[in-house]
Each structure stands twice: as C-alpha cells, then as structure tokens.
C-alpha cells in the first residue's frame, strides 16, 4: 500500500515564512530554513516552499534560499513561485530542489508541462491548482489566488495529467487557513478523476482532518501550514494517531 505523506508548506515572502487566511492577512511564521530543519526532525515526509509573490511581482524565484535549504535538510522538497521556463526549473534542480510546483505559467502556456516532463521527467513536475467554488462551479485561480481564469478545475487537472504532470497540488481557496478541515468534496472529485498523486491542501485544523481526507478521498498526501508553524499539531503525534486508525504513514 502506498503510504500517505504529511507535507508542511512554507509560504515565503521577503525571505520569511508567512501564513494567512483565504490567501490574505499574512502574518510572520518564522525563518524558513529553521522551520525546514524542525519539520525534518519531527518526521515530515516532504516539504513545499512557495514564493507567494514571485509571479505577482514578475520576478524569478529565490534560488539562494533554495540552495541554503538543500544544504540543511535531506528530505525531498518542492519549490514553486515565478517558474516560467525550462531554464528556471533547471536552475532550481541544480541548487537542490527535488520537484517544482507550477501554476500560473502553465495555465497561460499548458505545453510547458510537456516540455518540463520531457526534459526532467514527470516525477518532478507538480501542477499546483488553486481552486474556488463560484456559483456551484469549481474554477482555477492564478496569480496568488487573485485572478479567476474561468477554467473549470476538473477540466484543468485532467488536461494537466494528459500533458505529463506527475502530481497535482490541490489547494482549496475556500478552506485555506480556516482550520475547518480539508475540502473533501473537491479533493474527492479530483483524486477520483486523475491517475496521478493528489496532495490535498487548504483547511487543516486538527488531526482528525487528516484522517478524514485520507479515508474519504484518494489523496496520497496532505499539506498544511499554520497548524504546524504555530505548534498546534506536531507531525510525530499526527502520524502516531493515523497509524492507530490503520492509515499507512512512514514512521
């Protein structure tokens, strides 16, 4: 059985880890390198680092920080934000990233997914999908959740898979930072539709939320930020509890 992954996410702005609610109201959560080391010690399976204003500011991602992180941790990590070319990805992989998360750039140019998959392998291409429910339809948003693409979420995730994406990082904008639980509805729809791994993101508040998303959907990973950053849930305790519920996780 494929073991479920627990993945802390570090949203980076101006070199610091930040966290908000529904993509707004950001507050400082600490130094990303120190948090990364802490999460590895606690038993995180992977980490995700997102430069949340790179696309909006029209600049490239923080390669110097990626290099520093790579020197300090040994678990796999994914980097996203401001990635728009094969050269961008090559540069990040060269300084130590294991995978890249791409969102706005591939919505604009879907063929970039195929180019990256061909050049580096599908396993390193994570398509991040920020989704929001509007008038009973799920739509993809870009530019840090500020712009509705009018593309339906289910159409997009299937297209991304067909183009060579190796994984979907699905963030419910409605749940982001609310701590009311993962969006089971959209996570189930997406994970039932595609045949590649899906990481559920947005809304984790308590240990039971992880149990629910792993039992009610086919998500292979669950991502959270604030509950880990501010010590509300410890990864080691989360994994112990999941094991008692017969949910396979790495110890």
TIDO-30475 format. One line per 4 residues: their letters; for each residue y, z, x of N, C-alpha, C. Coordinates in nm, 2 decimals, padded with zeros to 4 digits, m for minus. Example, Ala and Ser with C-alpha at 12.3 -4.5 7.8 and 13.67 -1.06 7.14 Angstrom:
as) m00.57:00.78:01.32:m00.45:00.78:01.23:m00.33:00.78:01.32  m00.22:00.71:01.28:m00.11:00.71:01.37:00.00:00.79:01.29;
REM end
This chain:
xxxx) m00.12:00.00:00.08:00.00:00.00:00.00:00.13:00.00:00.09  00.22:m00.08:00.05:00.35:m00.09:00.12:00.43:00.04:00.10  00.46:00.11:00.21:00.53:00.23:00.20:00.68:00.21:00.16  00.73:00.30:00.08:00.87:00.29:00.03:00.96:00.33:00.14;
xxxx) 01.08:00.27:00.15:01.17:00.30:00.26:01.29:00.38:00.20  01.33:00.48:00.28:01.45:00.56:00.25:01.56:00.51:00.35  01.67:00.46:00.29:01.77:00.39:00.38:01.91:00.45:00.35  01.96:00.53:00.44:02.10:00.57:00.43:02.19:00.45:00.46;
xxxx) 02.30:00.44:00.39:02.40:00.34:00.41:02.53:00.40:00.46  02.59:00.34:00.56:02.72:00.38:00.62:02.82:00.27:00.60  02.91:00.30:00.50:03.02:00.20:00.48:03.13:00.24:00.59  03.17:00.14:00.66:03.26:00.16:00.77:03.40:00.10:00.74;
xxxx) 03.50:00.18:00.77:03.64:00.13:00.75:03.72:00.20:00.87  03.78:00.11:00.95:03.86:00.16:01.06:03.78:00.25:01.15  03.65:00.22:01.17:03.57:00.29:01.27:03.51:00.42:01.22  03.54:00.45:01.09:03.49:00.58:01.03:03.40:00.54:00.91;
xxxx) 03.30:00.64:00.88:03.22:00.62:00.76:03.30:00.67:00.64  03.30:00.59:00.54:03.37:00.63:00.42:03.28:00.62:00.29  03.32:00.68:00.18:03.25:00.66:00.06:03.34:00.68:m00.06  03.32:00.60:m00.16:03.40:00.61:m00.28:03.31:00.61:m00.41;
xxxx) 03.37:00.58:m00.52:03.30:00.57:m00.65:03.34:00.43:m00.71  03.24:00.36:m00.75:03.26:00.22:m00.81:03.35:00.14:m00.71  03.32:00.15:m00.58:03.39:00.07:m00.48:03.54:00.11:m00.46  03.58:00.23:m00.51:03.72:00.27:m00.50:03.73:00.41:m00.46;
xxxx) 03.85:00.46:m00.43:03.87:00.60:m00.40:03.80:00.65:m00.27  03.81:00.58:m00.16:03.74:00.61:m00.04:03.78:00.74:00.02  03.68:00.82:00.07:03.71:00.94:00.15:03.62:00.94:00.28  03.67:01.01:00.38:03.61:01.01:00.51:03.48:01.09:00.50;
xxxx) 03.37:01.03:00.56:03.24:01.09:00.56:03.19:01.12:00.70  03.27:01.08:00.81:03.23:01.12:00.94:03.21:01.00:01.04  03.17:01.04:01.16:03.16:00.94:01.26:03.02:00.87:01.24  03.03:00.73:01.24:02.90:00.66:01.21:02.79:00.67:01.31;
xxxx) 02.83:00.68:01.44:02.72:00.70:01.54:02.65:00.83:01.53  02.73:00.94:01.51:02.67:01.07:01.49:02.59:01.08:01.37  02.63:01.02:01.26:02.56:01.02:01.14:02.43:00.94:01.16  02.43:00.83:01.23:02.31:00.75:01.25:02.21:00.83:01.33;
xxxx) 02.25:00.90:01.43:02.16:00.98:01.51:02.10:01.09:01.42  02.18:01.15:01.34:02.13:01.26:01.25:02.03:01.21:01.15  02.05:01.09:01.09:01.96:01.03:01.00:01.83:00.99:01.06  01.83:00.94:01.18:01.71:00.91:01.25:01.62:01.04:01.27;
xxxx) 01.69:01.15:01.31:01.62:01.27:01.34:01.56:01.33:01.21  01.63:01.30:01.09:01.58:01.35:00.97:01.47:01.27:00.91  01.45:01.15:00.96:01.33:01.07:00.91:01.37:00.95:00.84  01.49:00.90:00.85:01.53:00.77:00.78:01.44:00.66:00.83;
xxxx) 01.41:00.57:00.75:01.32:00.45:00.79:01.41:00.34:00.85  01.52:00.32:00.79:01.62:00.22:00.84:01.76:00.27:00.81  01.86:00.20:00.86:02.00:00.23:00.83:02.07:00.10:00.80  02.17:00.10:00.72:02.25:m00.01:00.69:02.40:00.03:00.72;
xxxx) 02.46:m00.06:00.79:02.60:m00.04:00.83:02.68:m00.16:00.77  02.78:m00.13:00.69:02.86:m00.23:00.62:03.01:m00.21:00.65  03.06:m00.31:00.72:03.21:m00.32:00.74:03.27:m00.36:00.61  03.32:m00.27:00.53:03.35:m00.30:00.39:03.48:m00.37:00.37;
xxxx) 03.57:m00.38:00.48:03.69:m00.46:00.46:03.70:m00.58:00.55  03.59:m00.61:00.62:03.59:m00.73:00.71:03.62:m00.86:00.64  03.55:m00.88:00.53:03.57:m01.00:00.45:03.71:m01.01:00.39  03.75:m00.90:00.33:03.88:m00.89:00.27:03.99:m00.91:00.37;
xxxx) 03.98:m00.85:00.49:04.08:m00.87:00.59:04.06:m01.00:00.67  03.96:m01.08:00.64:03.93:m01.20:00.71:03.92:m01.19:00.86  03.83:m01.09:00.90:03.81:m01.07:01.04:03.66:m01.06:01.06  03.62:m01.06:01.19:03.48:m01.05:01.23:03.44:m00.91:01.23;
xxxx) 03.31:m00.89:01.23:03.25:m00.75:01.22:03.26:m00.68:01.36  03.24:m00.55:01.36:03.26:m00.46:01.47:03.15:m00.46:01.57  03.14:m00.57:01.66:03.03:m00.58:01.75:03.02:m00.46:01.85  03.14:m00.41:01.89:03.14:m00.30:01.98:03.08:m00.18:01.93;
xxxx) 03.10:m00.15:01.80:03.03:m00.03:01.73:02.88:m00.06:01.71  02.84:m00.18:01.68:02.70:m00.21:01.67:02.63:m00.19:01.80  02.69:m00.23:01.91:02.63:m00.21:02.04:02.62:m00.06:02.07  02.71:00.02:02.04:02.71:00.16:02.06:02.60:00.23:01.98;
xxxx) 02.59:00.18:01.85:02.48:00.24:01.76:02.34:00.20:01.82  02.33:00.08:01.86:02.20:00.03:01.92:02.15:00.12:02.04  02.25:00.16:02.12:02.21:00.24:02.23:02.17:00.38:02.19  02.21:00.43:02.08:02.19:00.57:02.04:02.07:00.59:01.94;
xxxx) 02.02:00.49:01.88:01.91:00.50:01.78:01.80:00.40:01.81  01.68:00.43:01.76:01.56:00.34:01.78:01.51:00.29:01.65  01.55:00.34:01.54:01.50:00.28:01.41:01.58:00.15:01.38  01.51:00.07:01.29:01.58:m00.06:01.26:01.71:m00.04:01.19;
xxxx) 01.81:m00.13:01.21:01.93:m00.12:01.13:01.98:m00.26:01.10  02.05:m00.26:00.98:02.11:m00.38:00.93:02.26:m00.37:00.93  02.32:m00.48:00.96:02.47:m00.48:00.97:02.53:m00.59:00.88  02.63:m00.56:00.81:02.70:m00.66:00.72:02.85:m00.64:00.72;
xxxx) 02.91:m00.75:00.67:03.06:m00.75:00.65:03.12:m00.85:00.75  03.18:m00.95:00.69:03.26:m01.05:00.77:03.17:m01.15:00.84  03.04:m01.16:00.80:02.95:m01.25:00.87:02.95:m01.39:00.80  02.98:m01.50:00.87:03.00:m01.62:00.80:02.94:m01.74:00.88;
xxxx) 02.87:m01.72:00.99:02.82:m01.83:01.07:02.69:m01.79:01.14  02.62:m01.89:01.19:02.51:m01.86:01.28:02.55:m01.79:01.41  02.67:m01.82:01.46:02.72:m01.76:01.58:02.74:m01.61:01.56  02.80:m01.58:01.44:02.82:m01.44:01.40:02.69:m01.36:01.41;
xxxx) 02.59:m01.41:01.35:02.46:m01.35:01.34:02.40:m01.33:01.48  02.40:m01.44:01.56:02.35:m01.44:01.70:02.42:m01.32:01.78  02.55:m01.31:01.76:02.62:m01.21:01.84:02.58:m01.07:01.80  02.56:m01.05:01.67:02.51:m00.92:01.62:02.37:m00.88:01.67;
xxxx) 02.28:m00.98:01.66:02.15:m00.96:01.71:02.14:m00.93:01.86  02.23:m01.00:01.93:02.23:m00.98:02.08:02.28:m00.84:02.12  02.36:m00.78:02.04:02.41:m00.65:02.07:02.33:m00.54:02.01  02.22:m00.58:01.94:02.12:m00.47:01.90:02.09:m00.46:01.75;
xxxx) 02.16:m00.54:01.66:02.12:m00.53:01.52:01.98:m00.59:01.50  01.91:m00.54:01.40:01.78:m00.59:01.37:01.78:m00.70:01.26  01.88:m00.67:01.16:01.89:m00.76:01.05:02.04:m00.77:01.01  02.08:m00.88:00.94:02.21:m00.89:00.89:02.22:m00.89:00.74;
xxxx) 02.32:m00.84:00.68:02.34:m00.84:00.54:02.46:m00.93:00.51  02.43:m01.03:00.43:02.54:m01.13:00.40:02.56:m01.14:00.25  02.69:m01.16:00.21:02.72:m01.16:00.07:02.82:m01.27:00.04  02.95:m01.24:00.06:03.05:m01.34:00.02:03.03:m01.48:00.08;
xxxx) 02.99:m01.48:00.21:02.99:m01.61:00.28:02.88:m01.70:00.22  02.76:m01.64:00.18:02.65:m01.72:00.13:02.67:m01.76:m00.02  02.75:m01.68:m00.09:02.79:m01.72:m00.23:02.87:m01.85:m00.22  02.96:m01.85:m00.12:03.05:m01.96:m00.10:02.97:m02.08:m00.05;
xxxx) 02.88:m02.06:00.04:02.80:m02.16:00.11:02.65:m02.12:00.11  02.58:m02.14:00.00:02.44:m02.10:m00.01:02.35:m02.15:00.10  02.38:m02.27:00.15:02.29:m02.33:00.25:02.30:m02.25:00.38  02.39:m02.16:00.40:02.40:m02.08:00.52:02.27:m01.99:00.52;
xxxx) 02.22:m01.95:00.41:02.09:m01.87:00.40:01.98:m01.95:00.47  01.97:m02.07:00.44:01.86:m02.16:00.50:01.89:m02.17:00.65  02.01:m02.19:00.69:02.04:m02.21:00.83:02.00:m02.09:00.91  02.04:m01.97:00.86:02.01:m01.84:00.92:01.86:m01.82:00.93;
xxxx) 01.79:m01.85:00.82:01.64:m01.82:00.81:01.57:m01.91:00.91  01.62:m02.04:00.92:01.56:m02.13:01.02:01.58:m02.09:01.16  01.70:m02.04:01.19:01.74:m02.01:01.33:01.68:m01.87:01.37  01.68:m01.77:01.28:01.64:m01.64:01.32:01.52:m01.58:01.25;
xxxx) 01.47:m01.65:01.15:01.36:m01.60:01.07:01.41:m01.53:00.94  01.34:m01.55:00.83:01.38:m01.49:00.71:01.38:m01.34:00.71  01.30:m01.28:00.80:01.29:m01.13:00.81:01.42:m01.07:00.84  01.51:m01.14:00.91:01.64:m01.08:00.95:01.75:m01.11:00.85;
xxxx) 01.72:m01.19:00.75:01.83:m01.23:00.65:01.82:m01.15:00.52  01.91:m01.06:00.51:01.92:m00.98:00.39:02.04:m01.03:00.31  02.02:m01.07:00.19:02.12:m01.11:00.10:02.17:m00.99:00.01  02.29:m00.95:00.03:02.34:m00.84:m00.04:02.40:m00.89:m00.17;
xxxx) 02.37:m00.83:m00.28:02.41:m00.87:m00.41:02.48:m00.75:m00.48  02.61:m00.76:m00.50:02.69:m00.66:m00.57:02.70:m00.71:m00.72  02.64:m00.64:m00.81:02.62:m00.68:m00.95:02.69:m00.59:m01.04  02.74:m00.65:m01.15:02.81:m00.57:m01.25:02.78:m00.63:m01.39;
xxxx) 02.76:m00.54:m01.49:02.73:m00.58:m01.62:02.86:m00.60:m01.70  02.88:m00.72:m01.75:03.00:m00.76:m01.82:02.96:m00.83:m01.95  03.00:m00.77:m02.07:02.96:m00.83:m02.20:02.81:m00.87:m02.20  02.73:m00.77:m02.16:02.58:m00.78:m02.16:02.53:m00.89:m02.07;
xxxx) 02.60:m00.93:m01.97:02.55:m01.03:m01.87:02.58:m00.97:m01.73  02.48:m00.99:m01.64:02.50:m00.94:m01.51:02.55:m01.05:m01.42  02.67:m01.01:m01.35:02.73:m01.11:m01.27:02.75:m01.06:m01.12  02.75:m01.16:m01.03:02.77:m01.13:m00.89:02.91:m01.12:m00.86;
xxxx) 02.95:m01.01:m00.78:03.08:m01.00:m00.73:03.09:m01.01:m00.58  03.20:m01.05:m00.53:03.22:m01.06:m00.38:03.35:m01.00:m00.34  03.38:m01.01:m00.21:03.50:m00.95:m00.15:03.51:m00.80:m00.18  03.40:m00.73:m00.14:03.40:m00.59:m00.16:03.41:m00.55:m00.31;
xxxx) 03.35:m00.63:m00.39:03.35:m00.60:m00.54:03.47:m00.63:m00.61  03.56:m00.70:m00.55:03.69:m00.73:m00.61:03.70:m00.86:m00.69  03.60:m00.95:m00.67:03.61:m01.08:m00.73:03.48:m01.12:m00.80  03.49:m01.15:m00.93:03.38:m01.19:m01.01:03.36:m01.34:m00.98;
xxxx) 03.23:m01.37:m00.94:03.20:m01.51:m00.91:03.17:m01.59:m01.03  03.14:m01.52:m01.14:03.09:m01.58:m01.27:02.95:m01.64:m01.25  02.88:m01.60:m01.14:02.74:m01.64:m01.12:02.65:m01.53:m01.17  02.55:m01.57:m01.25:02.46:m01.47:m01.31:02.37:m01.42:m01.20;
xxxx) 02.36:m01.29:m01.20:02.28:m01.22:m01.09:02.14:m01.27:m01.08  02.07:m01.28:m01.19:01.93:m01.32:m01.18:01.92:m01.47:m01.13  02.01:m01.55:m01.17:02.01:m01.69:m01.11:02.03:m01.69:m00.96  02.12:m01.60:m00.92:02.15:m01.60:m00.78:02.04:m01.54:m00.69;
xxxx) 01.98:m01.43:m00.73:01.87:m01.37:m00.65:01.76:m01.47:m00.63  01.72:m01.54:m00.74:01.61:m01.64:m00.73:01.65:m01.75:m00.63  01.77:m01.80:m00.64:01.82:m01.91:m00.56:01.82:m01.86:m00.41  01.86:m01.74:m00.39:01.87:m01.68:m00.25:01.73:m01.68:m00.19;
xxxx) 01.63:m01.63:m00.27:01.49:m01.63:m00.23:01.44:m01.77:m00.19  01.47:m01.87:m00.28:01.42:m02.00:m00.26:01.49:m02.06:m00.13  01.61:m02.02:m00.10:01.67:m02.07:00.02:01.63:m02.01:00.15  01.55:m01.90:00.14:01.50:m01.84:00.26:01.54:m01.70:00.29;
xxxx) 01.60:m01.63:00.19:01.63:m01.49:00.21:01.51:m01.41:00.23  01.51:m01.31:00.32:01.39:m01.23:00.34:01.39:m01.10:00.26  01.51:m01.06:00.20:01.52:m00.94:00.13:01.65:m00.94:00.05  01.65:m00.87:m00.06:01.77:m00.85:m00.14:01.81:m00.71:m00.14;
xxxx) 01.94:m00.69:m00.11:02.00:m00.55:m00.12:02.09:m00.55:m00.24  02.03:m00.49:m00.35:02.09:m00.50:m00.48:02.17:m00.37:m00.51  02.31:m00.39:m00.52:02.39:m00.28:m00.55:02.45:m00.29:m00.69  02.42:m00.19:m00.77:02.49:m00.18:m00.90:02.63:m00.12:m00.89;
xxxx) 02.73:m00.21:m00.91:02.86:m00.16:m00.90:02.89:m00.05:m01.01  02.82:m00.06:m01.12:02.84:00.03:m01.23:02.79:00.17:m01.19  02.69:00.17:m01.10:02.63:00.30:m01.06:02.69:00.36:m00.93  02.76:00.27:m00.85:02.80:00.30:m00.71:02.88:00.43:m00.71;
xxxx) 02.82:00.53:m00.63:02.89:00.66:m00.61:02.89:00.75:m00.73  02.83:00.72:m00.84:02.84:00.80:m00.96:02.74:00.92:m00.96  02.63:00.90:m00.88:02.53:01.00:m00.88:02.46:01.02:m01.01  02.46:00.92:m01.09:02.39:00.93:m01.22:02.26:00.86:m01.22;
xxxx) 02.21:00.82:m01.11:02.08:00.76:m01.10:02.09:00.61:m01.07  01.99:00.55:m01.01:01.99:00.41:m00.99:01.99:00.33:m01.12  02.04:00.21:m01.11:02.04:00.12:m01.23:01.90:00.06:m01.25  01.82:00.13:m01.32:01.68:00.09:m01.34:01.67:m00.04:m01.40;
xxxx) 01.75:m00.07:m01.50:01.74:m00.19:m01.58:01.76:m00.32:m01.49  01.87:m00.33:m01.41:01.89:m00.45:m01.33:01.79:m00.45:m01.21  01.76:m00.33:m01.16:01.67:m00.33:m01.04:01.53:m00.38:m01.09  01.49:m00.34:m01.20:01.36:m00.39:m01.25:01.36:m00.54:m01.28;
xxxx) 01.47:m00.59:m01.34:01.48:m00.73:m01.36:01.47:m00.81:m01.24  01.54:m00.77:m01.14:01.55:m00.84:m01.01:01.42:m00.83:m00.93  01.36:m00.71:m00.92:01.24:m00.69:m00.85:01.12:m00.75:m00.91  01.12:m00.77:m01.05:01.01:m00.84:m01.12:01.03:m00.99:m01.10;
xxxx) 01.15:m01.04:m01.07:01.17:m01.18:m01.07:01.14:m01.24:m00.93  01.18:m01.17:m00.82:01.16:m01.23:m00.69:01.03:m01.17:m00.62  00.99:m01.24:m00.52:00.87:m01.20:m00.45:00.90:m01.15:m00.31  01.02:m01.12:m00.28:01.06:m01.06:m00.16:01.11:m00.92:m00.18;
xxxx) 01.11:m00.83:m00.08:01.15:m00.69:m00.10:01.29:m00.68:m00.16  01.30:m00.58:m00.24:01.43:m00.55:m00.30:01.47:m00.40:m00.27  01.59:m00.38:m00.22:01.64:m00.25:m00.19:01.73:m00.21:m00.31  01.70:m00.10:m00.37:01.79:m00.05:m00.48:01.91:00.03:m00.42;
xxxx) 02.02:00.00:m00.48:02.14:00.07:m00.42:02.24:00.10:m00.54  02.31:00.21:m00.53:02.41:00.25:m00.63:02.37:00.35:m00.73  02.41:00.48:m00.71:02.39:00.58:m00.82:02.30:00.69:m00.78  02.24:00.69:m00.67:02.15:00.81:m00.63:02.23:00.94:m00.63;
xxxx) 02.17:01.04:m00.70:02.23:01.17:m00.71:02.14:01.28:m00.67  02.01:01.27:m00.71:01.92:01.38:m00.69:01.78:01.31:m00.65  01.69:01.40:m00.60:01.56:01.35:m00.55:01.49:01.27:m00.66  01.50:01.32:m00.79:01.43:01.26:m00.90:01.47:01.11:m00.92;
xxxx) 01.59:01.08:m00.88:01.64:00.94:m00.89:01.56:00.84:m00.81  01.52:00.89:m00.69:01.43:00.81:m00.60:01.29:00.79:m00.66  01.24:00.90:m00.71:01.11:00.89:m00.78:01.11:00.79:m00.89  01.22:00.80:m00.97:01.23:00.71:m01.08:01.23:00.56:m01.04;
xxxx) 01.32:00.53:m00.94:01.33:00.39:m00.91:01.20:00.33:m00.84  01.13:00.42:m00.77:01.01:00.37:m00.71:00.89:00.36:m00.81  00.89:00.44:m00.92:00.78:00.43:m01.02:00.82:00.33:m01.13  00.94:00.31:m01.16:00.98:00.23:m01.28:01.01:00.09:m01.24;
xxxx) 01.03:00.06:m01.11:01.06:m00.08:m01.06:00.97:m00.11:m00.94  00.98:m00.24:m00.90:00.90:m00.28:m00.78:00.99:m00.27:m00.65  01.10:m00.20:m00.66:01.19:m00.19:m00.54:01.10:m00.13:m00.43  01.12:m00.18:m00.31:01.05:m00.13:m00.19:01.13:m00.04:m00.10;
xxxx) 01.26:m00.03:m00.13:01.35:00.06:m00.06:01.45:00.11:m00.15  01.50:00.23:m00.12:01.61:00.29:m00.19:01.72:00.33:m00.10  01.84:00.29:m00.12:01.96:00.31:m00.04:02.05:00.41:m00.10  02.11:00.50:m00.02:02.21:00.59:m00.07:02.30:00.63:00.04;
xxxx) 02.42:00.68:00.00:02.52:00.72:00.10:02.57:00.86:00.08  02.65:00.89:m00.02:02.72:01.01:m00.03:02.63:01.13:m00.03  02.51:01.12:m00.10:02.43:01.24:m00.11:02.37:01.28:00.02  02.36:01.18:00.11:02.31:01.21:00.25:02.43:01.25:00.34;
xxxx) 02.54:01.18:00.33:02.66:01.21:00.41:02.71:01.35:00.39  02.71:01.40:00.27:02.76:01.53:00.24:02.66:01.64:00.22  02.53:01.61:00.26:02.43:01.71:00.27:02.37:01.75:00.14  02.39:01.67:00.03:02.33:01.71:m00.10:02.18:01.69:m00.11;
xxxx) 02.13:01.60:m00.04:01.99:01.57:m00.03:01.95:01.55:00.12  01.85:01.61:00.17:01.80:01.59:00.30:01.68:01.50:00.30  01.68:01.40:00.39:01.58:01.30:00.39:01.44:01.36:00.40  01.42:01.45:00.49:01.29:01.52:00.51:01.24:01.58:00.38;
xxxx) 01.33:01.65:00.31:01.29:01.71:00.18:01.26:01.61:00.07  01.34:01.50:00.07:01.32:01.39:m00.02:01.18:01.33:00.00  01.14:01.30:00.12:01.01:01.24:00.15:00.90:01.34:00.11  00.91:01.46:00.14:00.81:01.56:00.10:00.79:01.56:m00.05;
xxxx) 00.89:01.56:m00.12:00.88:01.56:m00.27:00.82:01.43:m00.32  00.86:01.32:m00.26:00.80:01.19:m00.30:00.65:01.19:m00.28  00.61:01.24:m00.17:00.46:01.25:m00.14:00.39:01.33:m00.24  00.45:01.44:m00.29:00.38:01.52:m00.39:00.36:01.44:m00.52;
xxxx) 00.45:01.34:m00.54:00.44:01.25:m00.66:00.35:01.13:m00.63  00.28:01.13:m00.52:00.19:01.02:m00.48:00.27:00.89:m00.46  00.39:00.90:m00.41:00.47:00.78:m00.37:00.46:00.77:m00.22  00.41:00.66:m00.18:00.38:00.64:m00.03:00.51:00.62:00.04;
xxx) 00.54:00.71:00.14:00.65:00.70:00.23:00.60:00.73:00.37  00.68:00.69:00.47:00.65:00.73:00.61:00.69:00.87:00.63  00.60:00.94:00.69:00.63:01.08:00.73:00.70:01.10:00.86;
REM end
